[in-house]
Amino acid sequence: MSVDPIDIRLRAPTWNPLPAGMPVRTRVRIAAVIGAPLIAFYLYWLLDPVRIGNPVLYVLLVIAELLNVIQALGFWWTCAHERIREPIAPTQAVAVDVLIPRYDEPAEIVELTVAAAAGLRGHDVRVWLLDDGDDQEMADLAARHGVGYLTRPSHEHAKAGNINHALGCVDAPYVAIIDCDHVVFPEFLEATLGHFEQDPRLAFVQTPQYYANGSQPGVPGAAWHQQTLFFGAIARGKDGLGATFCCGTNVIFRRAALDETGGFPTHSITEDFALSINLHERGWHTAYLPKVLASGLGPEDMAAYSTQQLRWARGCLAAIPQILTARLPWRLRAQYLLSGLYWLSGWTVLFYMAFPALRLLFGIQPLSHLTAPAFLLHFSPYFLVALSTAALAGAGSYTFTALALAETSFWIFIVASVLTLARRRGSFKVTPKTGAGARQPRAVAPALAAIVFLAAVSVWGLAHNQGSATFNNVAFACFHITILSTGCWPALRRPRPVASEPPRTPALSVDPSAL
């Protein structure tokens, strides 16, 4: 088969995970010095018993604000410990098994990944295509590129089970995991293996997940801008705290560490996150190398993004009991809890949207003796510092569309937390690699319902009362409507064909004509 010669994964990366200018740790520490007193100022005002309006709504508001404060303080703490590693070439010749797990991804996606992995530079590189789809086309593809091909008699435990089966068939002292939609660069092993020589207890080196389609408008671009904040400032900060966790692809392991933990956990749909906890609990170290060494594909549309976010949310939330009971140093436990608690943010969005609606409909609100100027005076400075810190830490890469997409996904996080609390076991679903090519209103139906509800309530409120309190709450409702509308728009517009562009400087030396 042929591969599109301008496959976007062949283009040189347009993002550098290293900060430009002032170190992020310095920027964040300055922001924390300014922001911490503002948080104290706001909480002191909020927690005054005289502020209590409707007791239930007040408790919900306090819970939402405390969750936000925990995330803000955690973000400052993490980024303030930024560590920047450099590539380190190995001095000893070692063997590496490169595993490419595949389920039902199409051949046109997988082939370039396999071809790139076959071109990795190293002393003894053994590439294996792990085909859980038992597809003869995949067997032929592997043979064409001279790589190993593995299947298994049964297909339980999805990606984790697939990798664990392969670990029983290979024996190199190092194991790299590359998702089948990621094109790894030839220097991947040269940049990572040297770190293991410097630390005999290093379990793995994680590198960024770069979305080559992140320059596209709509969901790909917004999803990518969310990733830049994590694989930039947050990942570097976690590394400084010794809290890097595996992200499932573009990662290389020491085989002895995998053997000690029994491979990838099969009880979780985010097996990489659970594995990291197991490794840290056993005293293994982890590392993050902020250098793009592979080019992959992010979710192309809202349905794919929802599938991805639901899996991540369910897996991380389900890991919270393991985090609480694991034998971890306090800083590692706190870092894992911050990652897990982030997925409760959907509830805070729901509460914030509900407050103006309840005030307009029933005249109840969480705070009493309240005027909009008084609230904004205490809340706005802290809120603006928190937002500006994210912008500064992300060097401007965290955009309004990324924020809007996150808020539009509030219902996904709520569903995930409810299913987790009900102990409903999740299933591993592969994120689709191609867009649907049609509008997807169903993928944003809960957010659309929230827009319609807030708009209707605002109209009803204005029709019955034109007081200042009504206008204040309508303004808050319109604020949420604006953000939700921005987040929903990519799913509602008609997809446009992506125009062909001339190829840019290739990121790796793969000749498409040879595929």
VOGU-3710 file (C-alpha; in Angstrom, 3 decimals, decimal comma):
1> msvdpidirl> 0,000/0,000/0,000  1,113/3,621/-0,343  1,398/6,266/2,343  0,484/9,897/1,781  3,837/11,629/1,182  2,673/14,656/3,157  1,495/12,693/6,194  1,505/15,331/8,909  3,421/13,033/11,255  6,449/13,393/8,953
11> raptwnplpa> 6,633/17,136/9,422  9,106/18,707/11,791  7,574/19,475/15,214  6,292/23,006/15,609  6,400/22,916/19,421  9,343/22,963/21,782  8,608/21,684/25,319  11,456/23,792/26,717  10,545/27,255/28,054  11,781/30,403/26,347
21> gmpvrtrvri> 13,065/33,366/28,296  12,640/33,453/32,071  12,502/29,948/33,627  8,966/28,856/34,387  9,921/28,067/37,975  10,772/31,745/38,431  7,573/32,971/36,795  5,431/30,656/38,897  7,175/31,526/42,146  6,536/35,215/41,492
31> aavigaplia> 2,884/34,434/40,709  2,609/32,363/43,906  4,009/35,171/46,030  1,344/37,474/44,582  -1,454/34,902/44,432  -1,193/33,221/47,843  -2,225/36,363/49,787  -5,070/36,893/47,323  -6,309/33,349/47,958  -6,167/33,953/51,711
41> fylywlldpv> -7,975/37,272/51,249  -10,772/35,617/49,249  -11,165/32,582/51,537  -11,185/34,732/54,664  -14,045/36,720/53,173  -15,883/33,649/51,816  -15,690/31,572/55,007  -17,097/34,294/57,239  -20,349/32,763/58,623  -22,193/35,977/57,858
51> rignpvlyvl> -21,848/35,099/54,148  -23,991/31,963/54,404  -27,085/32,189/52,252  -28,776/28,928/51,334  -26,789/26,422/53,479  -26,704/23,649/50,841  -25,610/25,972/48,060  -23,058/27,593/50,360  -21,479/24,217/51,136  -21,344/23,380/47,418
61> lviaellnvi> -19,701/26,733/46,693  -17,092/26,212/49,405  -16,339/22,695/48,112  -15,937/24,000/44,558  -13,678/26,835/45,661  -11,534/24,571/47,824  -11,056/22,170/44,911  -9,973/25,100/42,760  -7,622/26,395/45,435  -6,046/22,960/45,836
71> qalgfwwtca> -5,468/22,783/42,078  -4,032/26,317/41,993  -1,654/25,719/44,892  -0,716/22,329/43,457  0,010/23,882/40,074  2,249/26,523/41,633  4,035/23,933/43,758  4,593/21,608/40,807  5,831/24,180/38,315  8,068/25,847/40,901
81> herirepiap> 10,161/22,632/40,984  10,774/22,555/37,250  13,615/20,298/36,111  15,018/20,352/32,591  16,864/17,236/31,465  19,027/17,002/28,372  19,339/14,003/26,034  22,056/11,607/27,183  23,517/9,126/24,715  24,374/5,624/25,985
91> tqavavdvli> 28,006/4,652/26,406  27,293/0,921/26,393  25,747/-1,218/23,681  22,402/-2,616/24,821  19,421/-4,358/23,245  15,961/-2,781/23,161  12,598/-4,344/22,347  10,293/-1,781/20,733  6,638/-2,765/21,212  3,877/-1,288/19,035
101> prydepaeiv> 0,469/-2,394/20,392  -2,364/-2,349/17,877  -6,066/-3,204/18,135  -8,164/-2,004/15,189  -6,234/0,978/13,850  -6,116/1,101/10,035  -3,053/0,021/8,077  -2,436/3,495/6,683  -1,921/4,724/10,265  0,138/1,771/11,468
111> eltvaaaagl> 2,502/1,398/8,531  4,354/4,665/8,940  4,733/3,933/12,671  6,262/0,534/11,950  8,539/1,928/9,234  9,807/4,639/11,565  10,428/2,205/14,418  12,355/-0,053/12,042  14,634/2,925/11,368  15,559/3,569/15,011
121> rghdvrvwll> 19,274/3,951/15,581  20,774/1,644/18,187  23,032/-1,327/18,839  20,358/-4,029/18,858  16,843/-2,788/18,123  14,078/-5,375/17,904  10,724/-4,016/16,732  7,510/-5,941/17,388  4,006/-5,232/16,116  1,559/-6,527/18,750
131> ddgddqemad> -1,611/-7,160/16,788  -4,683/-7,700/18,965  -6,842/-7,609/15,843  -5,408/-10,820/14,330  -5,325/-9,068/10,969  -3,472/-10,717/8,088  -2,831/-7,287/6,589  -0,873/-6,427/9,739  1,150/-9,630/9,467  2,021/-8,771/5,865
141> laarhgvgyl> 2,890/-5,205/6,894  5,275/-6,436/9,599  6,948/-8,858/7,201  7,345/-6,128/4,594  9,294/-3,983/7,047  11,258/-6,804/8,627  9,830/-6,489/12,141  8,427/-9,092/14,491  4,723/-9,877/14,602  2,979/-11,107/17,758
151> trpshehaka> -0,588/-12,158/18,449  -2,104/-13,901/21,448  -4,685/-16,646/21,847  -7,080/-14,483/23,859  -7,552/-10,729/24,017  -8,474/-9,904/27,600  -7,260/-6,748/29,399  -6,865/-4,719/26,204  -3,568/-2,828/25,784  -2,150/-3,906/29,158
161> gninhalgcv> -2,820/-7,561/28,401  -1,357/-7,204/24,919  1,892/-5,708/26,237  2,153/-8,221/29,092  1,813/-11,089/26,630  4,588/-9,593/24,517  6,838/-9,218/27,565  6,696/-12,988/27,929  7,993/-13,358/24,378  10,879/-10,864/24,377
171> dapyvaiidc> 13,985/-10,576/26,548  15,897/-7,335/25,891  16,964/-5,404/29,047  15,056/-2,322/27,830  11,531/-2,027/26,442  10,113/0,929/24,502  6,360/1,410/24,047  5,182/3,311/20,970  1,488/3,699/20,182  0,629/2,702/16,650
181> dhvvfpefle> -0,281/6,246/15,600  3,050/7,750/16,729  6,011/8,091/14,384  9,154/7,785/16,477  12,262/9,737/15,463  15,505/7,855/14,666  17,351/9,379/17,652  14,779/8,285/20,269  16,998/5,616/21,829  20,150/7,711/21,579
191> atlghfeqdp> 18,484/10,487/23,586  16,990/8,332/26,345  19,150/5,280/27,080  21,988/7,231/28,669  19,734/8,286/31,563  19,538/4,671/32,734  23,313/4,487/33,063  23,316/7,461/35,439  20,634/6,040/37,755  20,499/2,259/38,329
201> rlafvqtpqy> 17,047/2,661/39,951  15,533/4,534/37,014  12,455/2,623/35,831  11,510/4,626/32,744  12,103/7,766/30,729  8,931/9,438/29,445  9,021/11,837/26,492  6,237/14,154/25,268  3,153/13,097/23,351  3,224/15,520/20,464
211> yangsqpgvp> 0,090/15,943/18,316  1,152/16,606/14,740  -2,436/17,578/13,896  -2,481/20,144/16,706  -2,148/22,999/14,228  -5,595/22,206/12,824  -8,516/24,325/14,058  -11,282/22,945/16,242  -10,857/19,926/18,493  -7,328/18,901/17,393
221> gaawhqqtlf> -5,928/22,345/18,118  -7,766/22,848/21,420  -6,881/19,339/22,633  -3,252/19,920/21,726  -3,094/23,210/23,618  -4,299/21,342/26,692  -1,471/18,859/26,177  1,174/21,571/25,879  0,512/22,749/29,416  0,893/19,215/30,787
231> fgaiargkdg> 3,879/18,095/28,722  5,493/21,480/29,227  5,502/23,129/32,637  3,596/20,460/34,579  5,639/17,475/33,379  8,919/19,304/33,976  7,738/20,210/37,480  6,672/16,661/38,258  10,104/15,479/37,178  11,694/17,938/39,589
241> lgatfccgtn> 9,622/16,381/42,371  10,429/12,828/41,251  6,768/12,300/40,371  6,796/11,685/36,604  4,215/9,073/35,634  4,067/6,994/32,487  1,783/8,342/29,750  1,524/5,133/27,724  3,593/5,925/24,644  6,957/7,401/23,660
251> vifrraalde> 8,419/5,848/26,804  11,292/3,429/27,433  11,451/1,081/30,436  14,115/-0,842/32,236  12,901/-4,434/31,869  13,873/-5,304/35,447  11,430/-2,689/36,771  8,565/-4,146/34,729  9,429/-7,643/35,912  9,452/-6,564/39,551
261> tggfpthsit> 5,927/-5,143/39,303  4,572/-8,012/37,201  4,137/-5,889/34,079  1,285/-3,513/33,362  -1,679/-3,654/35,782  -4,755/-5,154/34,157  -7,325/-3,811/36,653  -7,180/-0,249/35,327  -8,112/1,341/31,990  -5,221/3,769/32,546
271> edfalsinlh> -2,682/1,032/33,058  0,232/3,436/32,603  -0,887/5,614/35,547  -1,436/2,591/37,817  1,925/1,094/36,796  3,687/4,318/37,765  2,204/4,147/41,272  3,406/0,541/41,600  6,909/1,486/40,492  7,178/4,471/42,827
281> ergwhtaylp> 5,855/2,388/45,713  8,717/-0,068/45,160  11,319/2,664/45,218  11,942/2,996/41,498  12,710/6,425/40,033  11,193/7,973/36,911  12,268/10,716/34,512  10,790/13,105/31,967  12,869/14,221/28,985  11,356/17,426/27,528
291> kvlasglgpe> 12,279/16,750/23,931  9,851/15,804/21,153  11,040/12,418/19,897  7,843/11,128/18,294  4,992/12,646/16,314  1,467/11,360/16,829  -2,186/12,122/16,244  -4,582/13,693/18,718  -8,388/13,320/18,655  -9,784/14,625/15,362
301> dmaaystqql> -13,318/15,357/16,521  -15,471/15,769/19,611  -16,552/12,128/19,798  -12,921/10,959/19,765  -11,977/13,566/22,353  -14,865/12,487/24,608  -13,778/8,847/24,357  -10,230/9,785/25,315  -11,234/12,051/28,212  -13,728/9,565/29,673
311> rwargclaai> -11,089/6,826/29,744  -8,483/9,077/31,325  -10,946/10,417/33,884  -12,264/7,014/34,911  -8,802/5,528/35,187  -7,332/8,351/37,274  -10,348/8,639/39,577  -10,429/4,877/40,113  -6,764/5,037/41,138  -7,436/7,375/44,095
321> pqiltarlpw> -7,965/4,509/46,615  -4,683/2,970/45,431  -2,950/6,340/45,859  -4,289/6,726/49,399  -3,158/3,261/50,495  0,132/3,016/48,600  3,389/3,318/50,555  4,533/6,554/48,959  6,452/9,601/50,197  4,088/12,489/50,911
331> rlraqyllsg> 5,170/14,521/47,880  4,480/11,619/45,512  1,123/10,884/47,119  0,203/14,570/46,836  1,244/14,705/43,185  -0,807/11,645/42,283  -3,795/13,016/44,191  -3,542/16,306/42,309  -3,647/14,382/39,027  -6,633/12,338/40,170
341> lywlsgwtvl> -8,610/15,192/41,724  -8,334/17,265/38,551  -11,037/15,070/37,023  -13,547/16,283/39,623  -13,465/19,726/38,010  -16,640/18,931/36,071  -18,597/19,239/39,322  -17,253/22,737/39,979  -18,363/23,828/36,508  -21,827/22,366/37,148
351> fymafpalrl> -22,108/24,178/40,491  -21,005/27,497/39,001  -23,572/27,203/36,197  -26,323/26,227/38,619  -25,883/29,161/41,020  -27,126/31,986/38,722  -29,938/29,778/37,394  -31,207/28,999/40,905  -31,044/32,665/41,843  -33,083/33,655/38,770
361> lfgiqplshl> -35,644/30,882/39,172  -36,117/30,607/42,925  -34,375/33,600/44,455  -31,917/31,423/46,417  -28,157/31,793/46,331  -25,134/30,483/48,248  -24,102/33,861/49,675  -26,163/36,398/51,562  -25,702/40,150/51,986  -23,973/40,053/48,614
371> tapafllhfs> -23,425/42,568/45,890  -21,640/41,903/42,631  -18,937/44,547/43,303  -18,162/43,021/46,721  -17,880/39,521/45,284  -15,740/40,594/42,320  -13,489/42,647/44,597  -12,567/39,534/46,579  -12,740/36,859/43,881  -11,439/38,497/40,699
381> pyflvalsta> -7,815/39,208/41,781  -7,225/35,567/42,804  -9,004/34,263/39,686  -7,000/36,478/37,338  -3,681/35,531/38,946  -4,541/31,820/38,655  -5,430/32,184/34,958  -2,403/34,312/34,167  -0,143/31,771/35,895  -1,359/29,049/33,537
391> alagagsytf> -0,753/31,367/30,582  2,735/32,271/31,803  3,672/28,671/32,604  2,462/27,525/29,201  4,322/30,355/27,446  1,041/31,406/25,858  0,263/27,959/24,449  -2,751/27,386/26,739  -5,482/29,138/24,770  -9,065/30,190/25,412
401> talalaetsf> -10,246/27,390/23,095  -8,424/24,864/25,303  -10,183/26,282/28,362  -13,543/26,244/26,551  -13,095/22,630/25,477  -12,326/21,639/29,068  -15,453/23,382/30,411  -17,603/21,904/27,638  -16,418/18,468/28,791  -17,741/19,006/32,330
411> wifivasvlt> -20,343/16,303/31,890  -17,703/13,712/30,927  -15,924/14,209/34,239  -19,216/13,977/36,132  -20,144/10,730/34,380  -16,678/9,357/35,101  -16,884/10,172/38,800  -20,392/8,699/39,150  -19,374/5,485/37,393  -16,243/5,282/39,522
421> larrrgsfkv> -18,196/5,814/42,735  -20,637/3,105/41,632  -17,623/0,828/41,019  -18,660/0,210/37,453  -15,704/-1,367/35,703  -14,617/0,589/32,652  -13,619/-0,845/29,299  -10,588/0,231/27,298  -11,673/2,042/24,144  -9,155/3,101/21,539
431> tpktgagarq> -9,350/6,778/20,639  -10,473/6,961/16,967  -7,667/8,123/14,691  -9,809/9,717/11,977  -12,591/12,287/12,180  -16,199/11,411/11,490  -16,521/13,931/8,655  -19,928/15,112/9,893  -21,434/17,335/12,548  -21,578/15,728/15,989
441> pravapalaa> -24,220/17,473/18,106  -24,744/14,334/20,194  -21,134/14,539/21,411  -21,878/17,913/23,032  -25,567/17,359/23,848  -25,186/17,962/27,625  -23,298/21,209/27,013  -25,904/22,313/24,457  -28,636/21,539/26,975  -26,817/23,702/29,529
451> ivflaavsvw> -26,614/26,572/27,007  -30,328/26,374/26,210  -31,244/26,126/29,895  -29,087/29,096/30,931  -30,398/31,190/28,044  -34,035/30,335/28,826  -33,584/31,047/32,528  -31,927/34,375/31,730  -34,823/35,432/29,508  -37,341/34,323/32,135
461> glahnqgsat> -35,497/36,189/34,858  -35,299/39,420/32,880  -38,995/39,171/32,013  -39,944/38,972/35,701  -37,430/41,246/37,359  -35,130/43,970/36,088  -33,266/44,516/39,347  -29,487/44,681/39,649  -29,314/41,150/41,110  -31,062/39,803/38,018
471> fnnvafacfh> -28,640/41,536/35,673  -25,671/40,292/37,707  -26,791/36,673/37,512  -27,704/36,955/33,830  -24,167/38,234/33,259  -22,720/35,146/34,986  -25,028/32,911/32,928  -23,905/34,622/29,706  -20,280/34,131/30,755  -20,844/30,363/30,860
481> itilstgcwp> -22,886/30,423/27,646  -19,986/32,098/25,846  -17,443/29,544/27,011  -19,718/26,560/26,326  -20,615/27,876/22,875  -16,943/28,199/21,992  -16,288/24,652/23,154  -19,306/23,216/21,320  -18,720/24,969/18,023  -16,186/22,470/16,557
491> alrrprpvas> -18,801/19,712/16,921  -21,553/21,778/15,298  -19,857/23,217/12,247  -19,612/21,279/9,021  -16,131/19,725/8,761  -14,045/21,208/6,004  -11,659/19,144/3,907  -8,095/19,828/4,994  -6,246/21,387/2,080  -3,061/19,694/1,021
501> epprtpalsv> 0,078/21,566/1,955  3,587/21,200/0,619  5,686/18,984/2,867  7,789/20,728/5,475  11,216/19,621/6,590  10,758/15,958/7,501  11,074/15,107/11,154  12,592/11,705/10,402  14,212/9,930/7,539  11,404/7,707/6,280
511> dpsal> 11,021/7,536/2,530  7,250/7,281/1,842  7,897/5,861/-1,628  9,472/2,807/-0,019  6,363/1,948/1,975
//
